[in-house]
Protein backbone atom coordinates (compact mmCIF):
# COMPACT_ATOMS: atom_id res chain seq x y z
CA UNK A 1 0.00 0.00 0.00
CA UNK A 2 1.26 3.42 -0.93
CA UNK A 3 2.06 6.00 1.75
CA UNK A 4 -0.72 8.27 0.46
CA UNK A 5 -3.26 5.43 0.70
CA UNK A 6 -2.08 4.53 4.22
CA UNK A 7 -2.41 8.15 5.27
CA UNK A 8 -5.94 8.24 3.94
CA UNK A 9 -6.85 5.08 5.84
CA UNK A 10 -5.31 6.41 9.07
CA UNK A 11 -7.07 9.73 8.64
CA UNK A 12 -10.38 7.99 8.10
CA UNK A 13 -9.86 5.83 11.18
CA UNK A 14 -9.06 8.82 13.34
CA UNK A 15 -12.08 10.69 12.02
CA UNK A 16 -14.30 7.70 12.76
CA UNK A 17 -12.92 7.33 16.28
CA UNK A 18 -13.28 11.05 16.89
CA UNK A 19 -16.87 11.08 15.72
CA UNK A 20 -17.71 8.15 17.95
CA UNK A 21 -16.09 9.79 20.95
CA UNK A 22 -18.00 13.00 20.33
CA UNK A 23 -21.22 11.08 19.98
CA UNK A 24 -20.80 9.05 23.17
CA UNK A 25 -21.27 10.10 26.80
CA UNK A 26 -17.85 8.88 27.99
CA UNK A 27 -14.95 11.30 28.36
CA UNK A 28 -11.21 10.69 28.21
CA UNK A 29 -10.80 13.38 30.85
CA UNK A 30 -12.25 11.11 33.54
CA UNK A 31 -9.25 9.52 35.24
CA UNK A 32 -9.41 6.50 37.50
CA UNK A 33 -6.46 6.59 39.90
CA UNK A 34 -5.32 3.92 42.35
CA UNK A 35 -3.27 4.79 45.42
CA UNK A 36 -1.66 1.85 47.26
CA UNK A 37 0.27 1.90 50.51
CA UNK A 38 0.42 0.92 54.19
CA UNK A 39 -0.92 2.56 57.34
CA UNK A 40 1.73 4.41 59.35
CA UNK A 41 -0.48 5.97 62.06
CA UNK A 42 -4.00 5.35 63.30
CA UNK A 43 -6.32 6.53 66.05
CA UNK A 44 -9.57 4.64 65.54
CA UNK A 45 -11.50 5.57 68.68
CA UNK A 46 -14.84 4.07 67.64
CA UNK A 47 -13.65 1.02 65.69
CA UNK A 48 -14.52 2.30 62.24
CA UNK A 49 -12.09 -0.21 60.71
CA UNK A 50 -12.63 -3.02 63.19
CA UNK A 51 -13.08 -2.85 66.96
CA UNK A 52 -9.68 -3.07 68.65
CA UNK A 53 -7.89 -3.69 65.35
CA UNK A 54 -4.22 -2.79 65.04
CA UNK A 55 -4.15 -0.91 61.76
CA UNK A 56 -0.43 -0.09 61.67
CA UNK A 57 1.14 -1.79 58.67
CA UNK A 58 -2.19 -2.78 57.15
CA UNK A 59 -2.56 -2.58 53.38
CA UNK A 60 -4.44 0.49 52.15
CA UNK A 61 -6.03 1.12 48.76
CA UNK A 62 -7.78 4.23 47.53
CA UNK A 63 -9.68 4.39 44.26
CA UNK A 64 -9.98 7.99 43.13
CA UNK A 65 -12.04 9.33 40.24
CA UNK A 66 -10.88 12.71 38.96
CA UNK A 67 -13.22 14.33 36.44
CA UNK A 68 -12.03 17.57 34.86
CA UNK A 69 -14.65 17.36 32.11
CA UNK A 70 -17.47 18.81 34.19
CA UNK A 71 -18.65 22.34 33.44
CA UNK A 72 -19.41 23.27 37.04
CA UNK A 73 -16.06 23.08 38.89
CA UNK A 74 -14.14 26.33 39.26
CA UNK A 75 -10.74 26.19 37.54
CA UNK A 76 -8.30 28.87 38.65
CA UNK A 77 -4.62 29.47 39.21
CA UNK A 78 -1.64 31.00 37.47
CA UNK A 79 1.58 30.13 35.71
CA UNK A 80 2.75 27.69 38.36
CA UNK A 81 -0.42 27.05 40.36
CA UNK A 82 -3.59 25.22 39.37
CA UNK A 83 -6.70 24.55 41.44
CA UNK A 84 -9.98 22.89 40.49
CA UNK A 85 -12.83 22.67 43.00
CA UNK A 86 -16.54 22.05 43.12
CA UNK A 87 -19.44 21.12 45.39
CA UNK A 88 -22.20 18.55 45.09
CA UNK A 89 -22.79 17.48 41.49
CA UNK A 90 -19.91 19.74 40.44
CA UNK A 91 -17.36 17.99 42.68
CA UNK A 92 -14.48 16.80 40.44
CA UNK A 93 -12.99 14.31 42.94
CA UNK A 94 -14.53 11.26 44.62
CA UNK A 95 -12.77 8.41 46.42
CA UNK A 96 -13.38 4.97 47.86
CA UNK A 97 -10.91 3.36 50.27
CA UNK A 98 -10.37 -0.19 51.48
CA UNK A 99 -8.71 -0.86 54.83
CA UNK A 100 -8.86 -4.01 56.97
CA UNK A 101 -11.80 -5.34 54.98
CA UNK A 102 -13.81 -2.11 55.39
CA UNK A 103 -14.85 0.16 52.52
CA UNK A 104 -15.53 3.87 52.95
CA UNK A 105 -16.54 6.45 50.34
CA UNK A 106 -15.86 10.18 50.19
CA UNK A 107 -16.86 13.12 48.04
CA UNK A 108 -20.64 13.44 48.29
CA UNK A 109 -20.48 17.16 49.09
CA UNK A 110 -17.22 18.66 47.79
CA UNK A 111 -13.70 18.09 46.56
CA UNK A 112 -10.71 19.65 44.86
CA UNK A 113 -7.58 18.91 42.87
CA UNK A 114 -4.55 21.14 43.47
CA UNK A 115 -1.24 21.47 41.61
CA UNK A 116 1.80 23.53 42.51
CA UNK A 117 5.08 23.66 40.58
CA UNK A 118 7.62 26.32 41.50
CA UNK A 119 9.82 25.34 38.56
CA UNK A 120 7.37 27.28 36.40
CA UNK A 121 7.32 30.37 38.62
CA UNK A 122 8.57 33.45 36.77
CA UNK A 123 11.70 34.95 38.32
CA UNK A 124 12.27 32.01 40.68
CA UNK A 125 15.66 32.62 42.32
CA UNK A 126 15.92 30.27 45.30
CA UNK A 127 13.84 27.14 45.93
CA UNK A 128 12.79 26.37 42.38
CA UNK A 129 12.44 22.57 42.43
CA UNK A 130 9.53 22.02 44.82
CA UNK A 131 6.34 20.68 43.29
CA UNK A 132 3.32 18.89 44.67
CA UNK A 133 -0.18 17.73 43.90
CA UNK A 134 -3.06 16.79 46.16
CA UNK A 135 -6.62 15.57 45.84
CA UNK A 136 -9.34 15.92 48.47
CA UNK A 137 -12.82 14.45 48.70
CA UNK A 138 -15.12 15.58 51.51
CA UNK A 139 -18.50 14.80 53.10
CA UNK A 140 -19.77 17.53 55.41
CA UNK A 141 -23.39 17.71 56.54
CA UNK A 142 -25.75 17.86 59.53
CA UNK A 143 -28.74 15.52 59.73
CA UNK A 144 -30.96 14.86 62.75
CA UNK A 145 -28.69 16.69 65.15
CA UNK A 146 -25.58 14.82 64.01
CA UNK A 147 -22.71 16.75 62.45
CA UNK A 148 -20.59 14.69 60.05
CA UNK A 149 -17.21 15.56 58.58
CA UNK A 150 -15.46 12.80 56.65
CA UNK A 151 -12.63 13.47 54.24
CA UNK A 152 -9.60 12.02 52.54
CA UNK A 153 -6.54 13.89 51.33
CA UNK A 154 -4.03 12.25 48.99
CA UNK A 155 -1.02 13.63 47.20
CA UNK A 156 2.68 13.77 46.56
CA UNK A 157 5.59 16.12 47.18
CA UNK A 158 8.89 16.42 45.32
CA UNK A 159 11.91 18.63 45.93
CA UNK A 160 14.26 17.10 43.38
CA UNK A 161 12.52 17.94 40.13
CA UNK A 162 10.76 14.56 39.86
CA UNK A 163 7.51 16.42 39.27
CA UNK A 164 7.42 18.87 36.42
CA UNK A 165 4.65 20.92 34.90
CA UNK A 166 1.07 20.89 36.07
CA UNK A 167 -0.15 17.92 34.04
CA UNK A 168 -0.38 15.42 36.90
CA UNK A 169 -4.04 14.58 36.56
CA UNK A 170 -3.08 10.99 35.73
CA UNK A 171 0.13 10.37 37.67
CA UNK A 172 2.14 7.18 37.71
CA UNK A 173 4.54 7.67 40.60
CA UNK A 174 6.32 5.65 43.26
CA UNK A 175 7.56 6.52 46.72
CA UNK A 176 10.46 7.41 46.46
CA UNK A 177 11.37 9.60 44.60
CA UNK A 178 7.98 11.25 45.15
CA UNK A 179 6.86 11.45 48.77
CA UNK A 180 3.33 10.07 48.45
CA UNK A 181 0.83 10.20 51.29
CA UNK A 182 -2.80 9.86 52.32
CA UNK A 183 -4.75 11.04 55.34
CA UNK A 184 -8.25 9.90 56.28
CA UNK A 185 -10.57 11.48 58.83
CA UNK A 186 -13.94 10.12 59.95
CA UNK A 187 -15.90 12.22 62.40
CA UNK A 188 -19.49 12.43 63.58
CA UNK A 189 -20.72 14.25 66.67
CA UNK A 190 -24.05 14.90 68.36
CA UNK A 191 -24.40 18.68 68.21
CA UNK A 192 -26.44 18.73 71.45
CA UNK A 193 -24.48 16.35 73.71
CA UNK A 194 -21.11 16.70 71.86
CA UNK A 195 -20.82 12.92 72.00
CA UNK A 196 -18.63 11.42 69.28
CA UNK A 197 -20.52 8.81 67.31
CA UNK A 198 -17.68 8.12 64.89
CA UNK A 199 -14.03 9.05 65.22
CA UNK A 200 -11.00 7.79 63.32
CA UNK A 201 -7.84 9.30 61.90
CA UNK A 202 -5.53 7.27 59.67
CA UNK A 203 -2.22 8.28 58.11
CA UNK A 204 -0.82 6.31 55.17
CA UNK A 205 2.47 6.12 53.32
CA UNK A 206 1.43 5.64 49.73
CA UNK A 207 3.89 3.43 47.84
CA UNK A 208 2.50 4.01 44.37
CA UNK A 209 -0.19 5.86 42.49
CA UNK A 210 -1.15 5.03 38.95
CA UNK A 211 -4.03 5.45 36.58
CA UNK A 212 -5.29 7.79 33.97
CA UNK A 213 -6.72 4.92 31.92
CA UNK A 214 -9.73 6.17 29.91
CA UNK A 215 -13.14 4.90 30.88
CA UNK A 216 -14.16 1.51 29.39
CA UNK A 217 -16.53 3.32 27.03
CA UNK A 218 -13.64 5.30 25.60
CA UNK A 219 -11.62 2.12 25.00
CA UNK A 220 -14.63 0.63 23.22
CA UNK A 221 -14.87 3.66 20.96
CA UNK A 222 -11.17 3.50 20.21
CA UNK A 223 -11.47 -0.19 19.29
CA UNK A 224 -14.37 0.66 16.99
CA UNK A 225 -12.15 3.25 15.35
CA UNK A 226 -9.37 0.71 14.78
CA UNK A 227 -11.97 -1.74 13.49
CA UNK A 228 -13.11 0.89 11.01
CA UNK A 229 -9.53 1.33 9.88
CA UNK A 230 -9.22 -2.41 9.25
CA UNK A 231 -12.44 -2.46 7.25
CA UNK A 232 -11.28 0.44 5.06
CA UNK A 233 -7.93 -1.27 4.47
CA UNK A 234 -9.58 -4.54 3.41
CA UNK A 235 -11.88 -2.69 1.00
CA UNK A 236 -8.93 -0.90 -0.61
CA UNK A 237 -7.09 -4.19 -1.05
CA UNK A 238 -10.17 -5.81 -2.60
CA UNK A 239 -10.60 -2.92 -5.04
CA UNK A 240 -6.92 -3.07 -5.95
CA UNK A 241 -7.21 -6.82 -6.64
CA UNK A 242 -10.19 -6.29 -8.97
CA UNK A 243 -8.42 -3.50 -10.81
CA UNK A 244 -5.37 -5.66 -11.53
CA UNK A 245 -7.34 -8.79 -12.44
PEQUIZI-V502272 format. One record per residue. N is the residue number from 1. RES is the residue in three letters. SS is DSSP state (A for helix, B for strand, O for the rest). PHI is phi in whole degrees, -180 to 180 (* if undefined). Layout:
BEGIN
n = <N & N>
res = <RES & RES>
ss = <SS & SS>
phi = <PHI & PHI>
END
This chain:
BEGIN
n = <1 & 2 & 3 & 4 & 5 & 6 & 7 & 8 & 9 & 10 & 11 & 12 & 13 & 14 & 15 & 16 & 17 & 18 & 19 & 20 & 21 & 22 & 23 & 24 & 25 & 26 & 27 & 28 & 29 & 30 & 31 & 32 & 33 & 34 & 35 & 36 & 37 & 38 & 39 & 40 & 41 & 42 & 43 & 44 & 45 & 46 & 47 & 48 & 49 & 50 & 51 & 52 & 53 & 54 & 55 & 56 & 57 & 58 & 59 & 60 & 61 & 62 & 63 & 64 & 65 & 66 & 67 & 68 & 69 & 70 & 71 & 72 & 73 & 74 & 75 & 76 & 77 & 78 & 79 & 80 & 81 & 82 & 83 & 84 & 85 & 86 & 87 & 88 & 89 & 90 & 91 & 92 & 93 & 94 & 95 & 96 & 97 & 98 & 99 & 100 & 101 & 102 & 103 & 104 & 105 & 106 & 107 & 108 & 109 & 110 & 111 & 112 & 113 & 114 & 115 & 116 & 117 & 118 & 119 & 120 & 121 & 122 & 123 & 124 & 125 & 126 & 127 & 128 & 129 & 130 & 131 & 132 & 133 & 134 & 135 & 136 & 137 & 138 & 139 & 140 & 141 & 142 & 143 & 144 & 145 & 146 & 147 & 148 & 149 & 150 & 151 & 152 & 153 & 154 & 155 & 156 & 157 & 158 & 159 & 160 & 161 & 162 & 163 & 164 & 165 & 166 & 167 & 168 & 169 & 170 & 171 & 172 & 173 & 174 & 175 & 176 & 177 & 178 & 179 & 180 & 181 & 182 & 183 & 184 & 185 & 186 & 187 & 188 & 189 & 190 & 191 & 192 & 193 & 194 & 195 & 196 & 197 & 198 & 199 & 200 & 201 & 202 & 203 & 204 & 205 & 206 & 207 & 208 & 209 & 210 & 211 & 212 & 213 & 214 & 215 & 216 & 217 & 218 & 219 & 220 & 221 & 222 & 223 & 224 & 225 & 226 & 227 & 228 & 229 & 230 & 231 & 232 & 233 & 234 & 235 & 236 & 237 & 238 & 239 & 240 & 241 & 242 & 243 & 244 & 245>
res = <UNK & UNK & UNK & UNK & UNK & UNK & UNK & UNK & UNK & UNK & UNK & UNK & UNK & UNK & UNK & UNK & UNK & UNK & UNK & UNK & UNK & UNK & UNK & UNK & UNK & UNK & UNK & UNK & UNK & UNK & UNK & UNK & UNK & UNK & UNK & UNK & UNK & UNK & UNK & UNK & UNK & UNK & UNK & UNK & UNK & UNK & UNK & UNK & UNK & UNK & UNK & UNK & UNK & UNK & UNK & UNK & UNK & UNK & UNK & UNK & UNK & UNK & UNK & UNK & UNK & UNK & UNK & UNK & UNK & UNK & UNK & UNK & UNK & UNK & UNK & UNK & UNK & UNK & UNK & UNK & UNK & UNK & UNK & UNK & UNK & UNK & UNK & UNK & UNK & UNK & UNK & UNK & UNK & UNK & UNK & UNK & UNK & UNK & UNK & UNK & UNK & UNK & UNK & UNK & UNK & UNK & UNK & UNK & UNK & UNK & UNK & UNK & UNK & UNK & UNK & UNK & UNK & UNK & UNK & UNK & UNK & UNK & UNK & UNK & UNK & UNK & UNK & UNK & UNK & UNK & UNK & UNK & UNK & UNK & UNK & UNK & UNK & UNK & UNK & UNK & UNK & UNK & UNK & UNK & UNK & UNK & UNK & UNK & UNK & UNK & UNK & UNK & UNK & UNK & UNK & UNK & UNK & UNK & UNK & UNK & UNK & UNK & UNK & UNK & UNK & UNK & UNK & UNK & UNK & UNK & UNK & UNK & UNK & UNK & UNK & UNK & UNK & UNK & UNK & UNK & UNK & UNK & UNK & UNK & UNK & UNK & UNK & UNK & UNK & UNK & UNK & UNK & UNK & UNK & UNK & UNK & UNK & UNK & UNK & UNK & UNK & UNK & UNK & UNK & UNK & UNK & UNK & UNK & UNK & UNK & UNK & UNK & UNK & UNK & UNK & UNK & UNK & UNK & UNK & UNK & UNK & UNK & UNK & UNK & UNK & UNK & UNK & UNK & UNK & UNK & UNK & UNK & UNK & UNK & UNK & UNK & UNK & UNK & UNK & UNK & UNK & UNK & UNK & UNK & UNK>
ss = <O & O & A & A & A & A & A & A & A & A & A & A & A & A & A & A & A & A & A & A & A & A & A & O & O & O & O & O & O & B & B & B & B & B & B & B & B & B & B & B & B & B & B & B & O & O & O & O & O & O & O & O & O & O & O & O & O & O & B & B & B & B & B & B & B & B & B & O & O & O & O & O & O & B & B & B & B & O & O & O & B & B & B & B & B & B & B & A & A & A & O & O & B & B & B & B & B & B & B & O & O & B & B & B & B & B & O & O & O & B & B & B & B & B & B & B & B & A & A & A & O & O & O & O & O & O & O & O & O & O & B & B & B & B & B & B & B & B & B & B & B & B & B & O & O & B & B & B & B & B & B & B & B & B & B & B & B & B & O & O & O & O & O & O & O & O & O & O & O & O & O & O & B & B & O & O & O & O & B & B & B & B & B & B & B & B & B & B & B & B & O & O & O & O & O & B & B & B & B & B & B & B & B & B & B & B & B & B & B & B & B & B & B & O & O & A & A & A & A & A & A & A & A & A & A & A & A & A & A & A & A & A & A & A & A & A & A & A & A & A & A & A & A & A & O>
phi = <* & -72 & -58 & -64 & -67 & -61 & -63 & -65 & -63 & -62 & -64 & -64 & -64 & -65 & -65 & -64 & -61 & -64 & -66 & -67 & -63 & -67 & -81 & -91 & -81 & -71 & -136 & -73 & -93 & -98 & -107 & -106 & -105 & -125 & -102 & -127 & -171 & -133 & -72 & -109 & -152 & -158 & -135 & -102 & -69 & -115 & 64 & -64 & -117 & 114 & -60 & 73 & -73 & -89 & -89 & -61 & 87 & -71 & -68 & -132 & -132 & -125 & -101 & -117 & -110 & -114 & -119 & -99 & -94 & -69 & -84 & -76 & -58 & -87 & -113 & -146 & 159 & -151 & -64 & -119 & -139 & -140 & -143 & -130 & -139 & -169 & -120 & 57 & -66 & -93 & -67 & -86 & -130 & -130 & -147 & -132 & -115 & -130 & -149 & 55 & 79 & -111 & -112 & -131 & -119 & -139 & 111 & -72 & -109 & -162 & -176 & -154 & -126 & -128 & -131 & -140 & -142 & -73 & -66 & -97 & -71 & -61 & 72 & -64 & -116 & -118 & -83 & -111 & -112 & -66 & -152 & -156 & -140 & -151 & -130 & -133 & -129 & -131 & -124 & -137 & -163 & -127 & -138 & 58 & 82 & -110 & -96 & -120 & -139 & -119 & -155 & -133 & -126 & -130 & 177 & -152 & -130 & -138 & -124 & -121 & 84 & -66 & -101 & -146 & 73 & -109 & -87 & -113 & -66 & -131 & -75 & -132 & -128 & -127 & -118 & -76 & -82 & -84 & -84 & -98 & -151 & -149 & -137 & -120 & -131 & -122 & -150 & -145 & -137 & -73 & -72 & -95 & -97 & 64 & -76 & -82 & -89 & -138 & -159 & -157 & -130 & -133 & -106 & -134 & -91 & -81 & -88 & -158 & -138 & -148 & 155 & 85 & -72 & -58 & -59 & -52 & -62 & -68 & -60 & -61 & -66 & -64 & -64 & -61 & -63 & -66 & -63 & -62 & -64 & -64 & -62 & -63 & -65 & -64 & -64 & -65 & -65 & -65 & -62 & -65 & -64 & -66 & -67 & -95 & -72>
END
